[in-house]
């Protein structure tokens, strides 16, 4: 996917991690941090089963039915 497919307001309410503890994207400032990564690297859905399981654990997600995205090597996020 490309940057044009996602907007700042789409991120608010989601969850992200930059290879550290996950955080809620609960305001525009945090959404801008993720958006900068998207602007730099683009983003794609994680579809590999093992990588997806790892990302779910990193994001502390219980829901198996959510799409997890990656941008660059460090950032993983889900939309609300």
N, C-alpha and C positions, 0 to 999 in steps of 0.2 A: 504494500500500500504506500501511497505517497502522502505528503504533508497535507495536500488538499482534501484528503479523506477524513481528517479529524480537526476539530477546533478546540480552542482553549476551554470553552464551556462544556465540551463533551467529557473532559477529564475530571471536572469537579464532581466529587462524590465517589471517585474510584479509589484504587489502592495502587501504590507503586513501591519499588525498592531499587536502590542503586548499590546492589551487593552489600547491603547492610540490613538493619531492621526495617521492615515495611512501614509505610506511613499512609495515613488517609490523605487523599488529595482534597482537603476540605476548604481551600481558599484559592484565590487567583495566583498568589505568590508560588504556592507549591505546584499548581498546574503549569506555571511558566517554566519551572525547572524541568519538568517532564517534556514540555513542548520544545524547549531548547535542544534536548536530546533528539527529539523527533525531527526537528529542523536540520540537525547535523547529520543524522544517520538514516532517516526514514523509519519505518516500523513494519513488522510482520507478525502474523499470528504464529505462535509456537504449536506445531502439530506433532512433533516427535513425542511418543508416549513417555519415555524416560525423562526427557528434558522438560516435558510438561509437568510431570510429577514433581520434579525438583523445583520448578518455578512455583507450583502450588504451595509447596512447603516453605519456600522463601517468602511468599506473600501471605502465609498463614491462612490459606483458603481452605474451607471445608467443602465448598460446592465444586463438584466434579464437572458441572455442566456450564462452566464459564469460559469465555475466550480469553486467553492470556497472550499479551503482545510483548515483543522484544524490540528495543531500539538500541543499536550499538551493542557492545558486549556487556555492559553493566546494568542497564535499565530494563526492568520488566514491569508491566502494569496491566491492570484490568479497568475497564470502563464501568461506571455504575450500572 
